[in-house]
Amino acid sequence: MKKKNIAILGSTGSIGTQALEVIENSKDYFEVELLSANSNVELLLAQAIKFQPNAVVIVQQDKYHYLKDKLNLYPIKVYCGMEALEQAVQMESIDIVLTALVGYSGLGPTLKAIEAGKPIALANKETLVVAGELVTKLAAEKGVNIYPVDSEHSAIFQCLAGEFHNKIEKIYLTASGGPFRGKKRDELLNITKAQALKHPNWVMGAKITIDSASLMNKGLEVIEAKWLFGLQKEQIDVIVHPQSIIHSIVQFNDGSMKAQLGLPDMKLPILYALTYPDRILTDFKRFDFLNYPSFTFEKPDLETFKNLALAFSAMEKGGNSPCVLNAANEVAVELFLQDKIGFLAMSDLINNCLQKVEYIAKPSHQDYINTDLETRKLAFELSKN
């Protein structure tokens, strides 16, 4: 396999750091070409010195001079700001862009990378949640492949290998159920952020961990799956699988089903997205059936965890509704992590925003930008009432 030059957007986050571990362990296959971070300048500095990329971008501009001074003796270009990042992803030397930015911030750079014809390894599900129609249309026009990095979507993608010509009857996105599986609403009234951040199976960043606890993460994945695989609402189902070994299932129109299994480790879907269609030898820990003598499955509790129902509703309505959902959720999670609203209040805040923000059936890119800003402003205002 020809060596690939990798751009990692969000290299200091959970996915970004694991991607660098994958690259370090597969030096014959990858080179780091570009690294970016929002504000974690110390870790970005350490990564830059270790991996010697062509360029680094720090989005927060007040960290730029410190980073540039520290890298003065190295042959590494240093840039700052979101506009610089959107330009850097278009560098001719980049072979594939791993978008691991958190939330809405991933949309702009991903669009610019697609415009430049760069294949995308997508770990930023919000890009497709917010503007799935816009992103997939542009990717089709530019002939750009989008390789999913989320474990569930990677599982579906792997199950579809050799099956792309066959009709999908249904996909089942599996969910661990999070730390509060089985609890009812009255048991969640006084949940703390410390409790919500203790995921039973996965080690992830704070935002996605809270989303997992509220089942919003699964809701966002439902919308992402619609755009990645060209599905309708009735073709997407969610099933709770507490062991987190079956990462998702595809059912074809003859009734047969394929599932992808493995230990809960994001390194494998990261690697598969970067090497597709090839698989390379790894030293990842292997799954042993004897350690998991039984798999169990449950229906998600949509009454207690309303975010999943809100996501299905936003997907069905379409237009800018998923953009509203995402922006309101990002604010709600931020407020919850700051102890300003309760765990259950997140769903109420998101629902209020969905009811109040003007609906646009066929949004443009500017409409998405305006919707995101309007929703965030409204969510903060509503949280104070």
Secondary structure, 3 states (H helix, E strand, C coil): CCCEEEEEECCCCHHHHHHHHHHHCCCCCEEEEEEEECCCHHHHHHHHHHHCCCEEEECCHHHHHHHHHHCCCCCCEEEECHHHHHHHCCCCCCCEEEECCCHHHHHHHHHHHHHCCCCEEECCCHHHHHHHHHHHHHHHHHCCCEEECCHHHHHHHHHHCCCCCCCEEEEEEEECCCCCCCCCHHHCCCCCHHHHCCCCCCCCCHHHHHHHHHCHHHHHHHHHHHHHHCCCHHHEEEEECCCCCEEEEEEECCCCEEEEECCCCCHHHHHHHHHCCCCCCCCCCCCCHHHCCCCCCECCCCCCCHHHHHHHHHHHHCCCHHHHHHHHHHHHHHHHHCCCCCCCHHHHHHHHHHHHCCCCCCCCHHHHHHHHHHHHHHHHHHHCC
